[in-house]
Structure formats: C-alpha cells, structure tokens
Amino acid sequence: MRYRCLTCDHQEDRGVLPSASCGMYGCGLCCLSLGGLWLVAIGLRAAAGPKPEPVAPVEPVADPWWVGVLGVGLMLGFVVVGAVAIDLLLSWVEYLVVRPPPCPASGGRPWSARDTNRVGV
C-alpha cells in the first residue's frame, strides 16, 4: 500500500496490499465475504435444529415475486458490506505491522492510512 506523508506529501510503498483498487483483489474479498455468509447460514441452520415433519401433507404455497428480489438484494448488499469490512480489517492489520517510520524528507510522523494516488475507485 502507498502511504503519503501529511506534512510534505512524500510517498512510500510499504506492505503487501495493493495501493489502488484491483479487480482481482476485489473478487477475492467478495469470495471471502460470500464464504463467511455461507458459514453463518450453515451455523444458523444447525442451531435451529431439525425441521419438523408435517402431520398431514401440505400443498406448497408460492412466495410473492418481491421475496426473491429482496433476497438477492440483501445477499448482494451483505457481500459488498462484508468485502469492505474485510478490506478495512486487512488494511488496519497491515498498517499496524508495517507502521511507517518518521518521514525521511520532513521528519514528520503523520502518514495517510491509504493513498491511491488518484488511481482506482
């Protein structure tokens, strides 16, 4: 990731995360987020216990159309929010691990948390 000195605008590259938005990195974050949602769903279904058997045969009732739209929208929203949360967590851990020393140009300590150099989203 690229860090920028807030005192003199000197830039340094440190760490392993990409400095700009990357499609492959974003897809990886979405896959991690989707895997996490999958594990949560499996855990919730296991905690709910077995599904009770109906006493008499019941004719299935179709859900309204908006239930499917709402489900897909919520799933996509949770995946995006999860990907952003994972990205922030990875960025925070990287910042703690490779905390930049004082700026070699000005000696200042304040560094930006992430600088994309106006590249990416």
LINVEN-V957827 format. One line per field, one symbol per residue. burial: 1 if it has 16 or more other C-alpha atoms within 10 Angstrom, else 0. Layout:
burial = ???
//
This chain:
burial = 1111100000100110001100000000110111001000000000000000000000000000000000000000011101110110001001100001001000000110001000000
//
